[in-house]
Every structure is written in C-alpha cells, then in structure tokens.
Amino acid sequence: MHKTIEPSILYFGTPVVLMSTLNENGTDNLAPMSSAFWLGWRCVLGLSVSSKTTQNMIRTRECVLNLPSVEEVVAVDRLALTTGSDPVPERKVRRGYRYEPDKFGLAGLTPAASETVSAPRVRECPVQLEAIVEATHGIAEADSAQRGILACIEVRILRVHVEESILISGDLDRIDPDKWRPLIMSFQKFYGLGPQLHESTLAKVPEFMYRSPDVDQARTMRTQEVGLKHETQ
C-alpha cells in the first residue's frame, strides 16, 4: 500500500561529481555534488548560489566534472561539510560546514593539468570532463522564499578523459557499463552499482545515433589547437 508522505529531500540516487574550479587567487577548489543529469555532451548541474564552486563557475565560465568510482568514496567523504568560501555562508554554518582552503590536500587527491580549461582535473577519478558554462538559470524564481538560493547551470563538455580499464575492448570511444562503477549518492548515503539486472531494449539503439553536434564542435576545437601549436613551433 502506498502512503502519502512529505520527505525533506528527494535524492533517490544520482552519481557523485567532484567539481573542480579556480578561485580568484588562482588556487584550486574541489567540491562534491550529486544534482546532475546528462544530455549528449551537455550536463545540467543544480548548485547553491552561495557555493564557492558556483561563484567560480559564473566568474570563470569553466570547470571540470570529475566522476569518482566506488574506489574513491573515502576521498570524497573527506570533503563533506567543507567549503572554499571564507567566511562560511550562514546557511552552511547552520549545517556544520567549515572553511577549507586546500580541498585536494584534505581529500588526498592529485590535481592534473587540463587541456582546454584552467581548472584542474582529479587524477584519481576514472572519468574527467573539461567543460565550459553555457547558461545559468535561477530555480524557484516565482517563490520569494527561495528565489536566489539555487541555480541550474548548463555546461558543455570540451574534453573527455577516461581510464582505459573501463572502455569496451576494441572500441576506444565507448565506456563499458559492466566495468564502470560510479559512486552513487542516495538520501545522503553512498552506494555503488551492481551487475546488470535485465537485458535492455533501449541498448539495441546504436550509441552513435545519440551523437550531438557538440562532439564535432569539440573535435574542431581540438584540431584548431593542434594547427595553432604547429604554427608556433
């Protein structure tokens, strides 16, 4: 029997993303989040406006989306209740957050240079997605009690870096879901994926049929960079 309830949150389960951005003074910021969904080579992120990550993204128009596997869960948890904002926003003070200037050091993770953006990648994460901000939208704009608290940020992926061990053998452009074990957050707790439960009818549609123009745009950008590099040598 179903019951009508009023849960405080509706986090039924989404992948954890480690967001890396650059602070005003050029230092690195790193923050875990899990309100993200994917459309082709674009991602929509739900973030607090007061978050240092959000402020950095709006200022620099770039970031890296690092996807941890279940192997990085301890490192991700070390970042819980920390913020790169000083002073700590009042909303976060009430939840027990503290200021931490060295997020990479605290988590025991390693920054790695990106190819298209200034923000660093997280070397230990099996998936690293360099991205630029395309649009920012307010959430609950019609509600005066919530207006200006949350933002929905659309980013476009420029580079995809993937650990070889999770690729389909013989197809270097496809990730093998039987090998990829993303870290999942569900109602504030960490989980991982189990084996495939059932054959998927949707999986019969070839992946290339979902390919968006953003892929070719990113490839063109990469070709132009290589040409420019040769001209300057």
Buried (B, 14 or more C-beta within 10 A) or exposed (E): EEEEEEEEEEBEEBBBBBBBBBBEEEEBBBBBBBBBEEEEBBBBBBBBBBBBBBBBBBEBBBBBBBBBBBEBBEBBBBBEEBBBBEEBBEEBEEEEBEEBBEBBBBBEBEBBEBEBBBBBBBBBBBBBBBBBBBEBEBBEEEEEEEEEBBBBBBBBBBBBBBBEEBBBEEEEEEBEBEBBBBBBBEEEEBBEBEEEEEEEEEEEEEEEEEEEEBBEEBEEEBEEEEEEEEEEE
